[in-house]
């Protein structure tokens, strides 16, 4: 019974902390992010250690999810976004 209560309290505290107005930092980064995910990125933002977060990362925002990627993915992301924009202009 104590384990269930502890798990419930942990879940509720994680939910409460995640919905507060504080920063939403990446705690780790994905080693690989497939191109089909990168093509779905609407915006991206930079997370640095100079702020309230512990690691440097690129936060990729898709329509439904948020992915944490290493900084080295930025050039690949920019190339794919340029390709996507060029392709959408040709389809008009």
Beta strands, then each sheet from edge to edge (+ up, - down):
strand 1: 43-47
strand 2: 57-61
strand 3: 66-69
sheet 1: 1+ 2- 3+
end
